[in-house]
Amino acid sequence: MQKGNHNPVVSNSIMDSFTRVELLLGKEALNQITSKRVILFGVGGVGSWCAEALVRSGIMHLTIVDPDRVNASNINRQLPATQGSIGQLKVDVLKSRLLEINPEAQIEALAQIYTEEAAASFNLNSYDYIIDAIDTLTHKAHLLLEACKTDAIVFASMGAGLKMDPTRIRIDEFWKVKGCKLASALRQRFRKTEKPSKKILCIYSEEMLRNKGDNHEIEEREVEGVISSYKPHTNGAMLHITGIYGFMLASLVINDINDGL
C-alpha cells in the first residue's frame, strides 16, 4: 500500500526530457512515476547510480542519505567521485548533478548516518519507496526492520564487493538470497532479534572472489563534526558490478509503479 499521488507541477520543458519514458510506458505511468516519494540510504558505488537512474526515469521527489565525504578510493565506482570532488559531501555533489538533470526535481540531501537513535528523524512513513544501499550491518538491519513497519515498498542491495561477473547478479526475496555473506549475516541477526514483517526484494550475486591486493585502506567518516575511522577491512569492487546493482534497484521502483497500473 503506497502513500498515493503527490501531483507535482512539472513544466513542459522538463516533461520533454522524459518523452522516451512516456513512449515506452505511457502517460499515466509517467505521471505516477513523477508523483512518488523515494528515500535512498547510501549513495556510494550502488546508491549513487540508483539515484541517477531514478531521476532520469522521472522520479521528482528523492531524499538521499549518506554521511560520507568523497574519498580518492571512491573514484573507480561512485558517481559523485572525481578528482575535483574529493573531500566534499557525497550527497551535496550528487544533489548538484541530479538537479542538472532535472532542475525541478525535489532533491533532499541529508548528510546523516542512519542509526537506531536517529531513525525517527527520517520520517519513513512519508515515503512510497524505501531503498537500502548501506553496508554497515547493524544500521542496515535496523533500517530494514523499521522500513517494513511502514506502508512503503522496501528494496535492498546486498553485498556488491568481490564480484566481477555481471551475469550472476540476481533479484530475489531476502530470505531466498543465496551465497551472499551480507545477507547471511543479516538473517542470523534477524533470527536472534526480530524478522522483517514483509517481503524485501534484493539485488545480490552468489559470486565471491578474494582480494589479491594489499588491504590497507581505512576510510574516514565525519559525523557531527567528528572524524572517525571505520571499515578497517575493505573489499575490492568494480563499477560494472556496483552500477548494475544500482540500476537494478532503480528498475524495481519503476517496474513496481508501472505494474501497479
N, C-alpha and C positions, 0 to 999 in steps of 0.2 A: 504494500500500500504506500503510494507516494504522496507527497505533500500537495500536489496539484500544480496548476499553471500559475506563473508569476507575471505573465503578459508583459514582457518588456517592449518598450517602444524602440524599434530598430529602423534606422534610416534606410532609404532605398539604396544608397551607395554602399552601405555595409552589406545589405542583403544580396547585392550583386556579387559579393565575394563568395557566396555560398550557392551559386547557380548550379554547380555540378552536384552538390549535395541534394538540392531540390530536384534536379533532373533524375537522380537515381531513386530517391526515397519519396518524393512528392512534397507538396507544400505543407500539408498537415503535419508530416513527420518533422520537417524543418522547424515549424512553429513550436512543436513540442520540445525539440532539442533546445531551442533558444530560451525556453521558459524554465528549464530545470536548474536546480541549485546543486552544485557539486563541491565537496570538500576533499582535498587531496593531502594526505600526510606523507611527507618526504618528497623532495624534488631533486634527488640525486640521479644516478645512472638510469633508474627506471622511471621515477616520478616526473622528472623534467620532460621526458619525451611524451609521457602520458598527457601532461598539461598542454603541450604543443598540439598534440593530435585532437584533444578535446576542443580547444579554442578554434582550430582550423576547421573543425566539423560543425561549429555553430554554437557551442556552449557559451553562454553570455555571463553566467554567474558562477565564478570559480574562486574558491578560497584555497590558497596554497600555504602549507605549514611546514617549516623547516628552520631550525636554529643555526644551521651551519654557514660558514663562510667558504668561498671558493678557495680550494687548495690546488697547487700545481698538479698533484696526482689525480685530480678530477678531470683534467683536460681530455684524457683519452676516451671518455664515455659520457660526460654530463653536459647537457645543453647550455647551462649558464656559464660554463667554464671556458675561459680564453686566457691568454697571457695578460690581457688588459683588465680582466675582472678578478684576478687573484686578490684575496683579502676582502672582497665585497660580500655582502649577504646574498646567498643564492636566491632567496625569494624576491629580493629587490631587483636583481639582474633579470630574473625570469619574468617578473611582472612587466618590466620595461619592454621586453621582447614581445610578450603577449599583447600588450597594448599597441605595439607597432603593427601587429597582425590585425587586431580589431580594437580601434580606439574607443569604441562604445561598450566594450565588454566591462563588466564589473568584476575586477580582479582584486581580491583582498589578500595581501601578503602578510603573513604572521611569522615573524622570526622568533618562534617559540618552540619549545620541546614539549611533546605530549607526554604527560606523566599522570599517574593516578590522582595526584593532588591538583593538577591543572585541568583535569578532564572536563569539569563542569563549565569552564570558561569558553569552550569551543561550541557550545550550544548545538550539539549534534542533531537534536530533534528538528532543527530548522532546515535540514538538507534532504534532498531526494536521493542522493547517492553519496556514499562514504567510501573513499578509496584509500587503502593502506599500502604504502610503499616504504615503510620504515623497516630498519633491520635490527633494532635493539629488542631482544626477546621480551623483556619484562614489559616495556611500553607497548610493544606490538600486541602482546596477549591481552593486556587491559583494554586497548583500543578496540580490538575485535569483540570482546565481551560487551563493552559499552555500546558499540555501534549496533550490535544485534538486538539491543533493547529498544532501539528506535524503530520508526516506520520506514527508515531509509533502506535502500538496497545496498549491500556491502560487497565489495570486491577487494581482493588482496593479491599482492605479489609475494611469492615465496623466494627462496634464495636464487640469485642470478649470478653469483660468483662461481669460479672454477668450471666454466662451461664454454664450449666452442662450437657445438653443433646446433644450429638453429632449427633443424628438422625434428629435434627431440623436445622442443618446447610444446607444452600441452596446457589445456584448460580443463579443470575438473573441480568437483566439490571438495572442500577442505579435507574431509575425512577419507576421501578416496585418493588423495595425493600420495604418490609412491616415490621412493628414492630420494627424497629431499630432506636433508638433515634439519633445516629450519622448521619445516612442517612437523617432523617427528618430535622435535623439542617442544613445539607448541602443544602438540597432542598430549605429550607426557605431562605438561604443566596443567592443561585443562582437566585431565583425568584426576588430578590431585586437588583441584580447586572447584571450578565450575566449567561447564561446557557452553559454547555459543548457542544461543537459543534459536537460531535459524541457520539456513544453509548459506555458505560463503563460497562463491566461485573463485578459484585461484589460478594464477599463472605459475607454472613450475616446469622443471625439467629433471629427469632422473639422472642425467649425466653428472658425474662427479670426477673431475680431474684433480691433479695435485699441483701445487705451486712448484715451479722449477727454479725460480729466482730466490734471492735473499729476502726474507720477510722482516724488514727493519722499519717499516713505516709506522709512525704513530700520528694519527690526525689529531687536530685540536678543535674543540668546540667551545664557543663562548655562550654562556648562559647567565643572564642578569649581570653582565659586565665582567664576569669571572671566566678566564680561560682555563680549561682543564683538558688533560689528555684523555682520550678514550680509544676503544678498539685497538688494544696493543697488538692484536693479531689480525691482519687483514688478508683477504684473498684476492688473487688476480681476477680481473673482469674485463670484458670486451664490449665495445659499443654495439656490435652486431647482435649481441645477446640482450644486453640491458635495454637497448632501444626497442627490440621486438617485444620484450616484456611490457614496456610502456605503451606501445601501440596496441597491444592485445588488451591491456587494461582499458584503454580508451574505447576499444571496439565493444567491450562488454557493456559499457554505458550506452553507446549509440545504438547497438543492436537491441538492447533491452527496451529503449524508448520506442524504437521502430516496431518491435514485436508486440508492444502493448497497444498498438492502434487497432 
